[in-house]
Amino acid sequence: MNDDALTTTFAALADPTRRAILARLAEGEATVNELAAPFAISLPAVSRHLKVLESAGLITRGRDAQWRPCRLEPAALKGLDDWLERYRRFWTGGFDKMQAYLEDLKRKENRK
């Protein structure tokens, strides 16, 4: 994932409403009205959120007669996950070292 795409993805994910929309779409496709239902915002505001998500490649909007169902695009999240992987390894390694240290302290305490 290039830096520009990563910046766009993070910007899209920075908003809690957009993250909630993505969480809903993880359950399956939905219309704008279905996505708007849990929010106390206008349909045009939801449409603007969808446009940001679509521009970031996180969702697509299809066409089925008069319906425009929205779908999550997992490939865009895969790119983000790949980028995060190097940091995940850092944190996992740090937690493993901390766990070993705590176990060592516990063994020493039990010997006393």
N, C-alpha and C positions, 0 to 999 in steps of 0.2 A: 504494500500500500504506500503510495507516494505521500510526501508531506502535505501537499495541498488537499488530497482526498482525506487524509487523517484529520487535518484541521477542520474541514467541512463536516466530517462525521462527529468529531467532538463538539463542535458548535451546535449541531442538530441535537445531540444527546444532552446538552447542557440544560435544556428546559424540561421541568418535571412533567408538563403536559405531554410533550412529545415522547418522553420515556413511557408514560402511561399508555399512550396510543400504541407504541411498539409492543408493550406487554400484552395488550388486548389482541394485537395482530398475531402474536405468537400462538394464540389459541385457534387462529383461523382467519380467513378473509372476512372483511366487514365493509359495510357501506359508510359513507360520511355520517349519515344520521345515526347509525349504530355506534360509531366512534364518538360522536358528539354527546350522546345520551348521558354519560356520567359527569359531564362538565357543565359548569354554570357559565359557559361562554357561548357566543353566537356561532352559527354555522359558518359564516365567513372567517371567523377567527380559527375555527378548526380547520377549514380549508387552507388557511395560511400555514398552519402547523404542518399539514400534509404536504404542502408544496416544499417546505424546508426539508422534510424527511425524504421526499421524492428526489429533490436536487442532490441530496447526499447519497442517493442510491440505496437508502435503507428500506424503501417501499416502492412498489409499483402500483399503478392504478389501471385496471383493465376496463373493458367496455363489454357489457352484456345487456343489449337493448338499451333501455334508459338508465340502467344501473352502472355505476362505476366502482366496482368492488376494489378495495385496497388489499394488498398482500405484503407481508414481510419479505424482504430479500435477504436471506441468510448469508449469501456470499459476501455482502458488505460487512456484516458482523464478523465473518470469518477473518477478513482482512484486519479488523480491529483486534480480534483475539490473537492473531499472529503477532501483531505489534506488541501486545501486552505480555506475550509469553516470556520475553526476556526478563521482564520485571517480576513476573510470577515466579520464575526460577530463583531470582534474588530473594524474594520474600520467603519462599518455601525453604530455601537453604538457611536463611536466618532463623526461621522458626524451628527447624530441625536442630540447629546448634543450641538455641535457647532451651529446647526440650531436653537435650543431652545434659546441659549445664544444670537444669533443675533436678533431673534424675540423680546427677552426681551429688548435688547438695543434699537431696533426700537420703541417699545412701550414707553420707557422712553424718547426718543428723541421727539416723537409726543406730549407728555404731556407738554413739555417745551414751 
